[in-house]
Amino acid sequence: MESQQVKRKDLLGLEDLDREEIELILDTARSLREILERPIKKVPTLKGKTVVNMFFEPSTRTQSSFDLAAKRLSADTVSVSTKGSAVQKGESLLDTLLNIDAMKADAFIIRHWASGAPHFLARHTEAAVINAGDGTHEHPTQALLDMLTMQDKFGKIDGLNVLIVGDILHSRVARSNVFGLKKMGARVTLAGPPTLLPEHFESLGVEISYNIDEAVKDKDVIMALRIQKERLEEAYFPSIREYRKFFGITRERLRKAKDKAVIMHPGPVNWGVELDFDLLQERESLILDQVTNGVAIRMAVLYLFVRGEKSHE
């Protein structure tokens, strides 16, 4: 594979990336994905490098995907979580980083409940910092894997008509997808209850809709977001039943979309809430493709940001 460089030390979000950088990550992921099909799914690319997973929020898909990606590239991995760590004893996030940084790690992958935590850490280490989800701000690798999945399916992103429906207000996935998809030339519509989709989201250059039956029309991609019960401290809608009635993607509702429209979801899915299970018999789902592409994207990010060949700006 040709040696290519990224312009920056860290991957903190897609808002700051330009189209060329996004395309480089997607192209690199497509090249590296072939490794996942081999009998021996391992290459020595990052041998001798140490990647630290710092997950201060629960995660299954993202953490295991990053861990697997690092191992596929032969990096050594260390995992740090709140439970059982010195954080429970009152150690600050910066103290945790500085102590681990003193062990000379090459990259930190961080998921944290506080928006901006990866940016804060990036200012205090020479190692690469990769944002695995910060509060309600961004989740760049999720959006990158979503875009790779769309590109595989349609052969392009430019010109696609994408609907993202659900809890937009709290969704770092929605924000990263908006930033990335817009830069790649897609048209994006956001839909959800008014309490979870304030009008100011229009400032991101997207359309917003409070009528899901109208919003699904003419869409190529329908991406449902998980209702994040852990973030809903207030009553943003009367009940889960009410949410499904007005904003759930049902089989009947999906028939109003394009014949070749596909279903996506960042997972985990609340079946019967965001998506009705029986609609999978009606329309193609790319949900498992997203999971596979998650490993490829994270391999690409590690390959590009951890090799030590970056030209820092």
C-alpha positions in Angstrom: 0.0 0.0 0.0 1.3 3.5 -0.9 2.6 5.6 2.0 0.3 8.5 2.5 0.2 11.2 5.1 -2.4 13.0 7.2 -2.1 16.6 7.9 -2.7 16.5 11.6 -1.7 14.7 14.8 -5.2 13.8 16.0 -8.6 12.7 14.8 -10.9 14.8 17.0 -13.9 15.2 14.7 -15.0 15.6 11.1 -15.9 19.3 11.4 -12.2 20.2 11.0 -11.4 17.7 8.3 -11.5 18.6 4.6 -12.9 16.4 1.8 -9.5 15.2 0.8 -8.7 14.0 4.3 -12.0 12.1 4.5 -11.4 10.6 1.1 -8.0 9.4 2.2 -9.4 7.7 5.3 -12.2 6.0 3.2 -9.7 4.9 0.5 -7.3 3.5 3.1 -10.1 1.6 4.8 -11.1 0.1 1.6 -7.6 -1.1 0.9 -7.1 -2.5 4.5 -10.5 -4.2 4.5 -8.9 -7.0 2.4 -6.9 -8.1 5.4 -10.2 -9.0 7.2 -10.9 -11.6 4.4 -7.5 -13.4 4.8 -7.1 -16.7 6.6 -4.5 -15.0 8.8 -6.0 -11.6 9.6 -2.9 -9.8 10.7 -0.2 -7.6 9.3 2.9 -6.1 11.0 2.2 -2.5 10.1 2.1 -1.2 13.7 4.3 -3.7 15.4 6.0 -2.0 18.4 3.4 0.7 18.7 1.2 0.9 21.8 -2.4 2.0 21.6 -4.3 2.8 24.8 -8.1 2.5 24.8 -9.6 4.9 27.4 -13.3 4.3 27.6 -15.1 6.3 30.3 -18.5 5.4 28.9 -20.0 1.9 28.3 -19.2 0.6 24.8 -19.3 -2.7 23.1 -19.1 -2.1 19.3 -16.7 0.8 19.3 -14.3 -0.4 22.0 -14.1 -4.0 20.6 -13.8 -2.6 17.0 -10.8 -0.3 17.9 -9.2 -3.1 19.9 -9.6 -5.6 17.0 -8.3 -3.0 14.5 -5.2 -2.4 16.6 -4.5 -6.1 16.9 -5.0 -6.7 13.2 -2.2 -4.2 12.6 0.0 -5.9 15.3 -0.1 -3.0 17.8 0.1 -3.6 21.5 -3.1 -2.5 23.3 -3.9 -1.4 26.8 -7.4 -0.7 28.1 -8.4 1.9 30.7 -11.9 2.3 32.0 -13.5 4.2 34.9 -14.4 1.0 36.7 -11.4 -0.4 38.6 -9.1 2.5 37.7 -7.6 5.3 39.8 -10.4 7.6 38.4 -12.7 6.0 40.9 -10.2 7.1 43.6 -10.5 10.7 42.5 -7.7 10.9 39.9 -8.4 13.5 37.3 -8.6 12.7 33.6 -5.4 14.7 33.0 -3.6 12.9 35.7 -4.6 9.6 34.2 -3.4 10.7 30.8 -0.1 12.1 32.0 0.7 8.9 34.0 -0.1 6.7 31.0 1.7 9.1 28.7 4.8 8.7 30.8 4.8 5.1 29.8 5.3 6.3 26.2 2.2 5.2 24.4 1.8 6.1 20.8 -1.9 6.7 20.6 -4.9 7.3 22.9 -8.4 6.3 21.8 -10.8 8.1 24.1 -14.6 7.9 24.7 -15.8 10.3 27.4 -19.1 11.7 28.7 -17.7 15.2 28.5 -17.9 17.0 25.2 -14.4 18.2 24.3 -12.4 15.7 26.5 -10.4 14.4 23.5 -9.5 18.0 22.5 -8.3 18.7 26.1 -6.1 15.6 26.1 -4.7 16.2 22.7 -3.2 19.5 24.0 -1.3 17.6 26.7 0.4 14.8 24.8 2.6 14.2 21.7 0.8 10.9 21.1 -2.1 10.7 18.6 -5.5 11.2 20.2 -8.5 9.6 18.5 -12.0 10.6 19.5 -14.2 7.5 20.0 -17.2 9.7 21.0 -17.2 12.7 23.3 -20.5 13.6 25.0 -23.0 15.0 22.6 -20.3 16.5 20.4 -18.8 14.1 17.8 -18.1 10.5 16.9 -15.9 10.7 13.8 -15.1 7.1 13.2 -18.8 6.1 13.3 -19.6 8.7 10.6 -16.6 7.5 8.6 -17.8 3.9 8.6 -21.3 5.1 7.8 -19.9 6.9 4.7 -17.8 4.0 3.7 -20.9 1.8 3.8 -22.9 4.2 1.7 -20.1 4.5 -0.8 -19.8 0.8 -1.1 -23.6 0.5 -1.7 -24.1 3.4 -4.1 -20.6 3.8 -5.6 -20.6 7.5 -4.4 -21.7 9.8 -1.6 -21.9 13.0 -3.8 -25.6 13.5 -4.6 -27.0 11.0 -2.1 -30.2 12.1 -0.3 -29.8 11.0 3.3 -32.3 11.1 6.2 -31.2 10.9 9.8 -34.1 10.4 12.2 -34.3 10.3 16.0 -32.7 12.0 18.9 -30.6 14.6 17.0 -30.2 16.9 20.0 -28.0 14.3 22.0 -26.5 12.6 19.0 -22.7 12.9 18.3 -23.3 10.4 15.5 -25.7 12.8 13.8 -23.3 15.7 14.1 -20.3 13.9 12.7 -22.4 12.5 9.8 -23.7 16.0 9.0 -20.2 17.4 8.9 -18.8 14.5 6.8 -21.7 13.9 4.4 -22.0 17.6 3.6 -18.3 17.8 2.8 -18.7 14.7 0.6 -21.6 16.3 -1.4 -24.6 14.6 0.1 -27.9 16.2 0.9 -28.9 15.7 4.5 -32.3 15.9 6.2 -32.7 15.6 9.9 -36.1 14.5 11.4 -37.4 14.0 14.9 -39.6 15.5 17.6 -39.2 19.2 18.0 -37.9 18.7 21.5 -35.1 16.6 20.1 -34.5 18.7 16.9 -34.2 22.4 17.7 -34.5 24.7 14.6 -30.9 25.9 15.0 -29.7 22.7 13.4 -30.6 24.3 10.1 -27.5 26.4 10.5 -25.5 23.3 9.7 -26.7 23.4 6.2 -29.3 20.7 6.5 -33.1 20.5 6.1 -35.1 19.6 9.2 -38.5 17.9 9.3 -41.0 17.1 12.0 -43.1 14.9 9.6 -41.4 11.5 9.1 -44.0 10.4 6.5 -42.9 13.4 4.3 -39.2 13.1 5.3 -38.7 9.6 4.0 -39.8 10.4 0.5 -37.0 10.5 -2.2 -34.4 9.3 0.3 -31.6 7.0 -0.7 -30.5 6.3 2.9 -32.7 6.2 6.0 -30.5 6.2 9.2 -32.4 5.7 12.4 -30.7 6.8 15.7 -31.0 5.1 19.0 -33.2 6.7 21.6 -30.6 7.3 24.3 -32.6 6.7 27.4 -29.4 7.3 29.5 -29.2 10.9 28.2 -32.9 11.7 28.5 -33.1 13.2 31.9 -36.3 15.1 30.9 -39.5 14.0 29.2 -38.7 14.9 25.6 -41.7 13.0 24.3 -44.7 11.4 26.1 -43.7 7.8 25.8 -41.7 5.3 23.7 -45.0 4.2 22.2 -45.7 7.7 21.1 -42.2 8.1 19.6 -42.7 4.9 17.6 -46.1 6.1 16.4 -44.8 9.4 15.0 -41.1 8.8 14.3 -40.4 5.1 14.2 -39.5 3.6 10.8 -42.2 1.1 10.1 -42.8 -1.2 7.2 -45.7 0.9 6.0 -43.7 4.1 6.4 -40.7 2.7 4.5 -42.8 2.1 1.4 -43.0 5.8 0.9 -39.2 5.9 0.4 -37.4 5.1 -2.8 -37.6 1.5 -4.0 -33.8 1.1 -3.5 -33.6 3.1 -0.2 -31.5 1.3 2.4 -31.7 1.2 6.2 -28.8 2.1 8.5 -28.5 2.4 12.3 -25.3 3.0 14.4 -26.5 0.4 16.9 -27.5 -0.9 19.3 -31.0 -1.0 17.8 -34.1 -0.7 20.0 -36.2 -2.9 17.8 -39.9 -1.9 17.8 -38.9 1.7 18.7 -36.6 3.2 16.1 -37.0 0.3 13.6 -39.7 -2.3 13.2 -38.1 -5.7 12.9 -40.3 -6.9 10.1 -39.2 -4.1 7.8 -36.0 -6.1 7.2 -38.1 -8.4 5.0 -39.2 -5.3 3.0 -35.9 -3.5 2.5 -32.1 -4.0 2.4 -30.4 -3.3 5.7 -26.7 -2.2 5.9 -26.5 -2.5 9.7 -24.1 -5.5 9.7 -22.1 -3.9 6.9 -21.6 -0.9 9.1 -20.1 -3.2 11.9 -17.7 -4.8 9.4 -16.7 -1.4 8.0 -16.1 -0.2 11.6 -13.1 -2.4 11.9 -11.7 -1.3 8.5 -12.2 2.4 9.2 -10.5 2.1 12.6 -7.6 0.2 11.0 -7.3 3.0 8.5 -7.3 5.7 11.2 -4.7 3.8 13.2 -2.6 3.2 10.1 -2.7 6.9 9.1 -2.4 8.5 12.6 -0.1 6.2 14.5 2.7 5.3 12.0 4.7 8.3 12.9 4.9 9.6 9.3 2.6 12.6 9.8 3.3 16.1 8.7 2.0 18.1 11.6 0.5 21.5 10.9 
